[in-house]
Amino acid sequence: MSGEVVSESTLATLTVASPILEKDTLLALVVAVAPPLQLTVVTKKKGNDLSLELNRGALTLSSRNAILRSICSMALHNRLDMAPYFLMGGNSSPSGATSSPSAALAMGAISSWMSVADTVRKGGEASSPEGLGQLLDHLDAFLATRSFLVSSPSATLYVNALTDHWILLVPRTT
């Protein structure tokens, strides 16, 4: 027997190009706090690779938003939605005490807000000056009576979805 220990405990493998990780603050933050024994990160020096392989290749995700939500919830057995992080506001558990209609609504809301940020990021209709103005007006009205985009007792990925919007909007409006 050799002294080498081989483990297949990794639940997911993220392949990401260095330029993407350097520019995407939210992705870099989530990857930094992900449990290293559950998520293997393969970094490529060049290119625009971004994929998450789950269950030894049984499923591969390539959408940034799906990758972020998976890492924060189901892909790593909801580990980043427990103390001390609660990146999904404690709403990602599919059963037990946290399973409720409000949890389902919260999970749908983060998906929606992340989709809006993605539309702006990709240069969609919302990234035009008029579209950005409407989006800022909508965010301003929405946050006039709320602390967060989605009901949550603490700073979560929902807040980071707002940060995602802010990172995209500030350079375009100044």
C-alpha angles and dihedrals in degrees: 000000000000125000093245119111117206117198131185094192093120110112097190141018119210116200112195136164114238094236090057093049091048093052099039106074095179094050091047091051094050092046090049093057097039114111106262093215090057100039123047113198117206110192122199119201096221140021134046100276116156121161140135118212114201130196096006094307100322089123131015123195123198103173112100094220094048089049093051094048092046094050091048095048136005102011092064096033092263091295093144090050092062131075128333097018111033089181091170094042091255090291102112101082108107094209143018129045096339096052106105143126090262090054090052090050091049092051090049091049094054090050090052096048092046089052090054090052090047091053090054092045092053093049097253128159091288091061094067116099091254092046092049090049091052092046092050091048090050093048091047092052093043094050094043090091101024137064095209138027089243127029106269136147093221145021106292141159084286089065087046088054086058088047087051088056092046093050089052098042106042097066090047096050101044 
